[in-house]
Amino acid sequence: MVDFIPRVSARVSAIALMTGLLLAASPQLSYSQTAPADISPPSQDPGVLITAEQVQHDQAKGVVSAEGKVEITTDERILRADRVSYDTRNDVVSAEGNVVILEPTGEVFFADKVQLRDQLRNGFIFGIRALLSDNSRMAANAASRRDGNKTIMSKAVYSPCNLCPDNPGRAPLWQLKAHKVEHNQLAQRIDYKDVVLEVYGVPIAYSPFFSHPDPTVKRKSGFLAPSLKSTSELGSMVTVPYYWVIAPHRDLTFSPTFTTKEGVILAGEYRERTETGEYKFDASVTYPEKRDANNQLEGDREIRGHLRGDGKFDIDDTWRWGFSAFASSDDTYLDRYRISGSDVLESNAYIEGFRGRNYAAANAWAYQDLRQNQESGQTPHVLPLLEYSYVGEPGKLGQRFNFETSFLSLVRTDGRDTTRMSANVGWRLPYIGPAGDVYTLNANVRADGYVVNDSDGSLNRSGGNQEDGFDGRIWPTLSFDWRYPFVRRDGTTRQIIEPIVQAVVTPNEGNSKNIPNEDSQSFEFDDTNLFSENRFPGIDRVEDGPRLNYGLRAGVYGESGGYSSFLFGQTLRARKSGTFDGNTGLEEHLSDYVGRIQIVPGPYLSYTQRFRMDRDSLNIRRNEIDLEAGPKALRFKVGYAELEDELANDEFISREELRLSGTAKITPNWTLTAYDQIDLTDDGGTIKYGGTLTYLDECIEVSFGMERRFTQDRDIQPSTDFNFRVVLRGLG
């Protein structure tokens, strides 16, 4: 069984709940203390090995004296010192001078003087300094060891912060000072009594009791770091998570959020790993005043919330099953409470199997459409989708058969229901000529059958009205692909120029008006599908008619990993196609040009441009640019997308958008990130902008964030959000 992602926590008293969540400490305090008196009885079988530069053994007294690089080794611990006296009869070790004790848990104790017994398990330590396994530190004037696993210190300090190298005597960034500290190695816990948090030596918080896991703990119940936030819509907010380790394989995080404008938002996450898999759920609920579509209070209250989860489980070496679920109480809850920005929520249950190159799956999907003015009854549900795919072994000539089949049942509570069965048989033959030219022959035959019920034509995108009943098609496709890569080496670079021609032959008019379009409504002609036999993403629509796809691919590749590449091409159709809507770039004999440019000379620059050019005027009709520049310490990203107004139709949304973001590492500890998203259309403007300033070192993480959003949707109004979070590292 695999452990969870680590989550540890600190426990505090009720008095110090809000202030004690920010506690921590440092080994920079000097107190006087008298060593405690009670220790465990001596061991009867010391089993101790001593090495040193000088060793004397008084057999009459049973005392071994050693000096110079003394090292005493037991089954679990190692002690090093300048001088050691070992009473073998009582199993008592007295050591002084640069004393170092190495614990089996990885901790190291430094001391001026020690008196230990029971194979170094119990006793007194004077002038103690402890280096824990995560490099955090503790210090006290004296301590006692009990039961072989408890170190009890009086008037001690703790801190994970490094000391200032120019002024080691200066107090660290933060430290805990306590009247009494007990480190229980068996329980993996450090407990404090009468504890004070100091920042740069200035006391800022007090708690009569405080506890946190020691560095060996990966998961521990208790409070996690709180976060503060302020939004225009919800007011000031504070979230105080509590983490509960229910068992080694399951846990629960309860995260209530207290707001000044809408009360309490209860939220939580449950996670569990089983012998065969894992699953998790998160949920939230609140009870605010009800608002109308104009964001006006109606006087009544309503329950709002969400539920989300996913899981996957192995059945055997071939089969596994899983699920995902996502539901919201209403259309705007997730966005208003900053839980998710999704427009459509998807729930899915599946079972799938893998064997060699073969695949089988059964899926069921349900959707919740959160977009305004969407009728829930017309949102489809898939109950079920059955799929099977077979890929044969290659023959002597490299030829290979493949077979795919699927069954789909798509239902609506208000609107068209569709049942579809599809099967495809394919054959592929690759060939490489003696001159390096590459040929590929593909032959496919697909059969699709549809049964449509309750159709009124409102969802038909192919034109005309659909009729209830059965319709189908048999769709053969034959394609021949030719490529001739020319490669030239010049110094440390390799240059490639590759012309590509693909001929595709299919029948005409393969899309009957009685075949509904459910899975191919979104379509875009671009560089990714220039050489596709069918550019539609699904099964319901096929690309018909003979055509020739041709283009040129070129690139320059360096030995250090840098490269530049270019792709440009077009489609020639034997006849105009009524399959494609106007302005898709494929409706005429000659298509628009599509291309891609990539320039990545090294790790400090990456430029990608994908475009579509008008076949007559060569004007850019669709343009997408992604640019990243700079080292990790100062990295900028620019994203630009443009679609001409006349291209907007049911499948495309006219837009021109600019996205800017950057990360600047101001110092080794300070990092600034910022972003801006702008709608460049006439009715557009800034969509959102924001940034985060973060300080991070070995002992603290502090972040300040701001976001301004200009979107509006019923009770979601333009707002400004501020957030603040402090995590004292080392406290869990």
Residue pairs with C-beta under 8 A, 6 or more apart in sequence:
1 248
1 249
1 273
1 275
2 273
3 218
3 219
3 248
4 219
4 249
4 251
4 271
4 273
6 218
6 219
7 219
7 220
7 224
7 243
7 251
7 253
8 212
8 213
8 217
8 218
8 219
8 220
8 222
8 243
8 732
9 212
9 213
9 220
9 221
9 222
9 223
9 224
9 242
9 243
9 732
10 20
10 21
10 23
10 210
10 211
10 212
10 213
10 222
10 223
10 731
10 732
11 210
11 211
11 212
11 221
11 222
11 223
12 20
12 21
12 23
12 207
12 209
12 210
12 211
12 223
13 20
13 207
13 208
13 209
13 210
15 207
15 208
16 23
16 205
16 206
16 207
16 208
16 209
16 210
17 223
17 240
18 226
19 197
19 204
19 205
19 206
19 207
20 195
20 197
20 205
20 207
20 210
21 223
21 225
21 226
21 240
22 197
22 205
22 726
22 728
23 176
23 195
23 197
23 205
23 207
23 210
23 212
23 728
23 731
24 158
24 159
24 160
24 161
24 174
24 175
24 176
24 197
24 699
24 700
24 728
24 729
24 730
24 731
25 138
25 157
25 158
25 159
25 174
25 175
25 176
25 177
25 178
25 195
25 197
25 198
26 137
26 157
26 158
26 159
26 161
26 171
26 172
26 173
26 174
26 175
26 176
26 198
27 129
27 130
27 137
27 138
27 139
27 157
27 158
27 159
27 175
28 139
28 157
28 159
28 163
28 169
28 171
28 172
28 175
29 139
29 155
29 156
29 157
29 175
29 177
30 141
31 140
31 141
31 154
31 155
31 156
32 141
33 140
33 141
33 142
33 154
33 155
34 142
35 124
35 126
35 142
35 144
36 124
36 144
36 152
38 144
38 146
39 117
39 122
39 123
39 124
39 144
39 145
39 146
40 117
40 118
40 121
40 122
40 146
40 147
40 148
41 118
42 90
42 91
42 92
42 117
42 118
43 91
43 117
43 118
43 119
43 121
44 91
46 74
46 88
46 91
46 119
47 74
47 75
47 119
48 72
48 73
48 74
48 86
48 88
48 91
48 93
48 119
49 72
49 73
49 74
50 64
50 66
50 70
50 71
50 72
50 73
50 84
50 86
51 70
51 71
51 73
52 66
52 67
52 68
52 69
52 70
52 71
52 84
53 67
53 68
53 69
54 66
54 67
54 68
55 64
55 65
55 66
56 64
56 65
56 66
57 63
57 64
57 65
58 64
58 65
62 87
62 88
62 89
63 85
63 86
63 87
63 88
64 84
64 85
64 86
64 88
65 83
65 84
65 85
65 86
66 83
66 84
66 85
66 86
67 82
67 83
67 84
68 82
69 80
69 82
70 79
70 80
70 81
70 82
70 83
70 84
70 95
71 78
71 79
71 80
72 78
72 79
72 80
72 84
72 86
72 93
72 95
72 120
74 119
74 120
75 119
76 103
76 104
76 119
76 120
76 121
77 101
77 102
77 103
77 104
77 119
77 120
77 121
78 101
78 102
79 93
79 95
79 99
79 100
79 101
79 102
79 114
79 116
79 120
80 98
80 99
80 100
80 101
80 102
81 95
81 96
81 97
81 98
81 99
81 100
81 114
82 96
82 97
82 98
83 95
83 96
83 97
84 93
84 94
84 95
85 93
85 94
85 95
86 92
86 93
86 94
87 93
87 94
90 117
91 117
91 118
91 119
92 115
92 116
92 117
92 123
93 114
93 115
93 116
93 117
93 120
93 123
94 113
94 114
94 115
95 113
95 114
95 116
96 112
96 113
96 114
97 112
99 109
99 110
99 111
99 112
99 113
99 114
100 108
100 109
100 110
100 111
101 108
101 109
101 111
101 114
101 120
101 125
102 108
103 109
103 185
105 133
105 185
105 216
106 133
106 216
107 130
107 131
107 132
107 133
107 185
108 130
108 131
109 125
109 128
109 129
109 130
109 131
109 151
110 128
110 129
110 130
110 131
111 125
111 126
111 127
111 128
111 129
112 126
112 127
113 125
113 126
113 127
114 123
114 124
114 125
114 126
115 123
115 124
116 122
116 123
116 124
116 125
116 145
117 123
118 148
121 145
121 147
121 148
122 144
122 145
122 146
122 147
122 148
123 144
123 145
124 142
124 143
124 144
124 145
125 142
125 143
125 144
125 145
125 151
126 141
126 142
127 141
127 142
128 138
128 139
128 140
128 141
128 142
128 143
128 151
128 153
129 137
129 138
129 139
130 137
130 138
130 139
130 151
130 183
131 137
132 138
132 214
132 215
133 214
133 215
133 216
134 160
134 215
134 730
135 160
135 698
136 158
136 159
136 160
136 215
136 699
136 730
137 158
137 159
137 160
138 153
138 156
138 157
138 158
138 181
138 183
139 156
139 157
140 153
140 154
140 155
140 156
140 157
140 181
141 154
141 155
142 153
142 154
143 151
143 152
143 153
143 154
143 156
144 151
144 152
145 151
145 152
146 152
147 186
149 184
149 185
149 186
150 182
150 183
150 184
150 185
150 186
151 182
151 183
151 185
152 180
152 181
152 182
152 183
153 180
153 181
153 182
153 183
154 179
154 180
154 181
155 177
155 178
155 179
155 180
156 177
156 178
156 180
156 181
157 175
157 176
157 177
157 178
158 175
158 176
158 178
158 181
158 190
158 192
159 172
159 173
159 174
159 175
159 176
159 699
159 730
160 698
160 699
160 729
160 730
161 172
161 173
161 174
161 175
161 697
161 698
161 699
161 700
162 172
162 697
162 698
162 699
163 170
163 172
164 170
164 172
170 201
171 198
171 200
171 201
172 200
172 699
173 199
173 200
173 697
173 699
173 700
174 197
174 198
174 199
174 200
174 699
174 700
174 728
175 197
175 198
176 192
176 195
176 196
176 197
176 198
176 210
177 195
177 196
177 198
178 192
178 193
178 194
178 195
178 196
178 210
179 193
179 194
179 195
180 192
180 193
180 194
181 190
181 191
181 192
181 193
182 190
182 191
183 189
183 190
183 214
184 190
184 191
185 214
185 216
188 213
188 214
188 216
188 217
188 220
189 211
189 212
189 213
189 214
189 217
189 220
190 211
190 212
190 213
190 214
191 209
191 210
191 211
192 207
192 209
192 210
192 211
193 208
193 209
194 206
194 208
195 206
195 207
195 208
195 209
195 210
196 203
196 205
196 206
197 203
197 204
197 205
197 206
198 204
211 222
212 222
212 730
212 731
212 732
213 220
213 222
213 732
215 730
217 732
219 243
219 245
219 251
220 243
220 245
220 732
221 243
221 244
221 245
222 242
222 243
222 732
223 240
223 241
223 242
223 243
224 241
224 242
224 243
224 253
224 732
225 241
225 725
225 726
225 727
225 728
226 238
226 239
226 240
226 241
226 725
227 238
227 239
227 723
227 724
227 725
228 236
228 237
228 238
228 723
228 724
228 725
229 236
229 237
229 238
229 239
229 721
229 722
229 723
229 724
230 236
230 237
230 721
230 722
230 723
231 237
231 338
231 719
231 720
231 721
231 722
232 717
232 718
232 719
232 720
232 721
233 261
233 336
233 716
233 717
233 719
234 259
234 260
234 261
234 262
234 337
235 259
235 260
235 261
235 262
236 259
236 260
237 257
237 258
237 259
237 260
238 257
238 258
239 255
239 256
239 257
239 258
240 255
240 256
240 258
241 253
241 254
241 255
242 253
242 254
242 255
243 251
243 252
243 253
244 251
244 252
244 253
244 254
245 251
246 252
249 272
249 273
249 274
250 270
250 271
250 272
250 273
251 270
251 271
251 272
252 268
252 269
252 270
252 271
253 268
253 269
254 266
254 267
254 268
255 267
255 268
255 269
256 264
256 265
256 266
256 267
257 264
257 265
257 267
258 264
259 265
262 286
262 288
262 289
263 286
263 287
263 288
264 286
265 284
265 285
265 286
265 337
266 284
266 285
266 286
267 282
267 283
267 284
267 285
268 282
268 283
268 284
269 280
269 281
269 282
270 280
270 281
270 282
271 278
271 279
271 280
272 278
272 279
272 280
274 313
276 313
276 314
276 315
277 311
277 312
277 313
277 314
277 320
277 322
278 311
278 312
278 313
279 309
279 310
279 311
279 312
279 313
279 323
280 309
280 310
280 311
281 307
281 308
281 309
282 307
282 308
282 309
283 305
283 306
283 307
283 308
284 305
284 306
284 337
284 339
285 303
285 304
285 305
286 303
286 304
286 305
286 337
287 301
287 302
287 303
287 304
288 301
288 302
288 304
289 297
289 298
289 299
289 300
289 301
289 302
290 297
290 298
290 299
290 300
290 301
290 302
291 297
291 298
291 714
291 715
292 298
293 714
294 714
295 714
295 715
295 717
303 329
304 329
304 330
304 333
305 328
305 329
305 333
306 326
306 327
306 328
306 329
306 333
306 334
306 339
306 340
307 325
307 326
307 327
308 325
308 326
308 327
309 323
309 324
309 325
309 326
310 322
310 323
310 324
310 325
311 322
311 323
311 324
312 320
312 321
312 322
313 320
313 321
313 322
314 320
315 321
315 351
318 353
318 354
318 355
319 351
319 352
319 353
320 351
320 352
320 353
321 349
321 350
321 351
321 352
322 349
322 350
323 347
323 348
323 349
323 350
324 346
324 347
324 348
325 347
325 348
326 340
326 342
326 345
326 346
326 347
326 368
327 345
327 347
327 368
328 334
328 345
328 368
328 370
331 370
331 371
331 372
331 713
331 714
332 370
332 713
332 714
332 715
332 716
333 339
334 340
334 341
334 342
334 370
335 341
335 713
335 716
336 715
336 716
338 721
342 370
343 369
343 370
343 371
344 367
344 368
344 369
344 370
344 371
345 367
345 368
345 370
346 365
346 366
346 367
347 365
347 366
347 367
347 368
348 363
348 364
348 365
348 366
349 363
349 364
350 361
350 362
350 363
350 364
351 361
351 362
352 359
352 360
352 361
352 362
353 359
353 360
353 361
357 390
357 391
357 392
358 388
358 389
358 390
358 391
359 387
359 388
359 389
360 387
360 388
360 389
361 385
361 386
361 387
361 388
362 384
362 385
362 386
362 387
363 382
363 384
363 385
363 386
363 387
364 381
364 382
364 383
364 384
364 385
365 381
365 382
365 385
366 381
366 382
367 379
367 380
367 381
368 376
368 379
369 376
369 379
372 713
372 714
375 414
376 413
377 412
377 413
377 414
377 415
378 412
378 414
378 415
378 459
379 412
380 410
380 411
380 412
380 518
381 410
381 411
381 412
382 408
382 409
382 410
383 409
383 410
383 411
384 407
384 408
384 409
385 406
385 407
385 408
385 409
386 406
386 407
386 408
387 404
387 405
387 406
388 403
388 404
388 405
388 406
389 402
389 403
389 404
390 402
390 403
390 404
391 400
391 401
391 402
392 400
392 401
392 402
393 400
394 400
397 429
397 431
398 429
398 430
398 431
399 427
399 428
399 429
400 427
400 428
401 425
401 426
401 427
402 424
402 425
402 426
402 427
402 428
403 423
403 424
403 425
403 426
404 422
404 423
404 424
404 426
405 421
405 422
405 423
405 424
406 420
406 421
406 422
406 423
406 539
407 420
407 421
407 422
408 418
408 419
408 420
408 421
408 422
409 417
409 418
409 419
410 417
410 418
410 419
410 420
410 518
411 417
412 454
415 454
415 456
415 458
415 459
416 452
416 453
416 454
416 455
416 456
416 459
416 466
416 516
417 452
417 453
417 454
418 450
418 451
418 452
418 453
418 516
418 518
419 450
419 451
419 452
420 448
420 449
420 450
420 451
420 539
420 540
421 448
421 449
422 446
422 447
422 448
422 449
422 539
423 446
423 447
424 444
424 445
424 446
424 447
425 444
425 445
425 446
426 442
426 443
426 444
426 445
427 442
427 443
427 444
428 440
428 441
428 442
428 443
429 440
429 441
429 442
430 438
430 439
430 440
431 438
431 439
431 440
431 441
432 438
432 439
433 439
435 484
436 484
436 485
437 482
437 483
437 484
438 481
438 482
438 483
438 484
438 485
439 480
439 481
439 482
440 480
440 481
441 479
441 480
441 481
442 477
442 478
442 479
442 480
442 481
442 533
443 476
443 477
443 478
444 476
444 477
444 478
444 533
445 474
445 475
445 476
445 477
446 474
446 475
446 476
446 477
446 542
447 472
447 473
447 474
447 475
448 472
448 473
448 475
448 515
448 539
449 470
449 471
449 472
450 470
450 471
450 472
450 514
450 515
450 516
451 469
451 470
452 466
452 467
452 468
452 469
452 471
452 514
452 516
453 468
454 468
455 465
455 466
455 467
455 468
455 516
456 465
457 464
457 465
457 466
459 516
460 466
460 513
460 516
460 517
461 517
461 521
461 650
462 511
462 512
462 513
462 515
462 517
462 541
463 513
464 513
465 513
466 513
466 514
466 516
467 514
469 514
471 512
471 514
471 515
473 510
473 512
473 515
473 542
475 506
475 507
475 510
475 542
476 506
476 507
477 504
477 505
477 506
477 533
477 534
478 504
478 505
478 506
479 502
479 503
479 504
479 505
479 533
480 502
480 503
481 500
481 501
481 502
481 531
482 500
482 501
482 502
483 498
483 499
483 500
483 501
484 498
484 499
485 496
485 497
485 498
486 496
486 497
486 498
487 494
487 495
487 496
488 494
488 495
488 496
489 495
492 558
492 559
492 560
493 556
493 557
493 558
493 559
494 556
494 557
494 558
495 554
495 555
495 556
495 557
496 553
496 554
496 555
496 556
496 557
497 552
497 553
497 554
498 552
498 553
498 554
499 550
499 551
499 552
500 531
500 549
500 550
500 551
500 552
500 553
500 569
501 548
501 549
501 550
502 531
502 548
502 549
502 550
503 546
503 547
503 548
503 549
504 533
504 546
504 547
504 548
504 549
505 546
506 542
506 543
506 544
506 545
506 546
507 544
507 545
508 544
508 545
508 575
509 544
509 578
510 542
510 544
510 579
511 541
511 542
511 544
511 579
515 540
516 540
517 540
517 541
518 538
518 540
519 537
519 538
519 539
519 540
520 536
520 537
520 538
520 539
520 540
520 541
521 650
521 651
522 537
522 651
523 535
523 536
523 537
523 541
523 580
523 584
523 651
524 622
524 651
524 652
525 535
525 584
525 585
525 586
525 591
525 592
525 594
525 612
526 594
526 610
526 612
526 622
527 567
527 569
527 594
527 595
527 596
527 610
529 535
530 549
530 551
530 567
530 569
530 571
530 594
531 549
531 551
531 569
533 543
534 542
534 543
535 543
535 586
536 542
536 543
541 579
542 579
543 577
543 579
544 577
544 579
545 573
545 574
545 575
545 577
546 573
546 574
546 575
547 571
547 572
547 573
547 574
548 571
548 572
549 569
549 570
549 571
549 572
550 569
550 570
550 571
550 572
551 567
551 568
551 569
551 570
552 566
552 567
552 568
552 569
553 565
553 566
553 567
554 565
554 566
554 567
555 563
555 564
555 565
555 566
556 563
556 564
556 565
557 563
558 601
560 602
561 602
562 600
562 601
562 602
563 598
563 600
564 598
564 599
564 600
564 601
565 596
565 597
565 598
566 595
566 596
566 597
566 598
567 595
567 596
568 593
568 594
568 595
569 593
569 594
569 595
570 590
570 591
570 592
570 593
570 594
570 615
571 586
571 590
571 591
572 589
572 590
572 591
573 586
573 588
573 589
573 590
573 591
574 589
575 589
576 587
576 588
576 589
577 586
577 587
580 586
580 587
581 587
581 649
581 650
581 651
582 649
583 646
583 647
583 649
584 651
585 591
585 592
585 594
585 612
585 615
585 621
586 592
588 615
590 615
591 615
592 612
592 613
592 614
592 615
592 621
593 612
593 613
593 615
593 618
594 610
594 611
594 612
594 613
595 610
595 611
595 613
596 608
596 609
596 610
596 611
597 607
597 608
597 609
597 611
598 607
598 608
598 609
599 605
599 606
599 607
599 608
600 606
600 607
603 631
604 629
604 630
604 631
605 628
605 629
606 626
606 627
606 628
606 629
607 625
607 626
607 627
607 628
608 625
608 626
608 627
609 623
609 624
609 625
609 626
610 623
610 624
611 620
611 622
611 623
611 624
612 620
612 621
612 622
612 623
613 619
613 620
613 621
614 620
614 621
620 642
621 643
621 644
621 647
622 642
622 643
622 644
622 647
623 640
623 641
623 642
624 639
624 640
624 641
624 642
625 638
625 639
625 640
625 641
626 637
626 638
626 639
627 636
627 637
627 638
627 639
628 635
628 636
628 637
628 638
629 635
629 636
630 636
632 663
632 665
633 664
633 665
634 662
634 663
634 664
634 665
635 662
635 663
636 660
636 661
636 662
637 659
637 660
637 661
637 662
638 658
638 659
638 660
639 657
639 658
639 659
639 660
640 657
640 658
640 659
641 655
641 656
641 657
642 655
642 656
642 657
642 680
643 652
643 653
643 654
643 655
643 656
644 654
645 654
647 654
648 654
654 681
655 679
655 681
656 679
656 680
656 681
656 684
657 677
657 678
657 679
657 680
657 684
657 687
658 676
658 677
658 678
658 680
659 675
659 676
659 677
659 678
660 675
660 676
660 677
660 678
661 673
661 674
661 675
661 676
662 673
662 674
662 675
663 671
663 672
663 673
664 671
664 672
664 673
665 671
666 672
669 695
669 696
669 697
670 693
670 694
670 695
671 693
671 694
671 695
671 696
672 691
672 692
672 693
672 694
673 691
673 692
673 694
674 689
674 690
674 691
674 692
675 688
675 689
675 690
675 691
676 686
676 688
676 689
677 686
677 687
677 688
677 689
678 684
678 685
678 686
678 687
679 685
679 686
679 687
685 710
686 708
686 710
687 709
687 710
687 711
688 707
688 708
688 709
688 710
688 711
689 707
689 708
690 705
690 706
690 707
690 708
690 721
691 705
691 706
692 703
692 704
692 705
692 706
693 703
693 704
693 705
694 701
694 702
694 703
694 704
695 701
695 702
695 703
696 702
698 729
699 728
699 729
699 730
700 726
700 727
700 728
700 729
701 725
701 726
701 727
701 729
702 725
702 726
702 727
703 723
703 724
703 725
704 722
704 723
704 724
705 721
705 722
705 723
705 724
706 720
706 721
706 722
706 723
707 720
707 721
708 718
708 719
708 720
708 721
709 718
709 719
709 720
709 721
710 718
711 718
712 718
